[in-house]
Amino acid sequence: MGQYINLRGHQVFNYEWTDNGEAVLLLHGGLSQTSHWDASILPAVQNNFHVFAYDRTGHGFTGDQAGSFHFNYQLQEVIAYLEDVIKEPAHLIGFSDGGIIALMVAIKRPELVKSIVAIGANFHHSGAVSILEDWNPSDEDRAEYAITSPDAPHTMDEKIKKMRKIWASEPNISLADIAKIACPVLVLVGDDDVIKHSHSIELYETLPLGQFAVIPGTSHILPKEKPGLVNAVILQFLADLSYPITKMPIRRTNPIID
């Protein structure tokens, strides 16, 4: 299903599913790729949306470029993809780094974003409990990288080292910028997520149109651990993007409905 496309002079590995409605862009996590998580999320969107995804530069089937792991580079790449490939505003579903990038797009280019599902995403590097200091790729990971990445096998370790350094100082999105995000945003986390709960709550409470969901019995890998529950929450969110009207609003300003 995937194939290479030329995105402003760089070969990017692209995915596109059947056009069943408005555009949805899936954004994978850092040091990952589309094929690691698309099957977990597609049941929520492929029947009612036109779904797109791509392996970001330096990830999966897409070769590396200078500076490509920094969030500002990835931000510009997503904007280019939305403008040149999707060619219309889209709903963004981002996991981990993908969720961070989605928030950045909504700040930088709000006209390109209809809504966001940010799964296990932090707006500041201090919000993460860990930056995977103890994680090392398995033999299976290395074998997959060798047959997937157009970059040489030894670059896997170089990318991990580079990404760990970036995660120690990025992202650095201000709460003032988070407060400018005008589209509906679902903050979705595991109850044992690598992102601090206090950080996720701060993100949710700062978003003008934020919603917040915690999936019980899951970690940072919640889309794979409880895909049915994750998809049900995403489906409910996308089915009604209007401002939530509740009976006992505390953090929202909506009136009580009798």
Secondary structure by P-SEA (a helix, b strand, c coil): cbbbbbcccbbbbbbbccccccbbbbbbcccccccccccccccccccccbbbbbbcccccccccccccccaaaaaaaaaaaaacccccbbbbbbccaaaaaaaaaaaaccccccccccccccccccccccccccccccaaaaaaaaacccccccaaaaaaaaaaaaaaccccccaaaaaacccbbbbcccccccccaaaaaaaaaaccbbbbbbbcccccccccccaaaaaaaaaaaaaccccccccccccccccccc
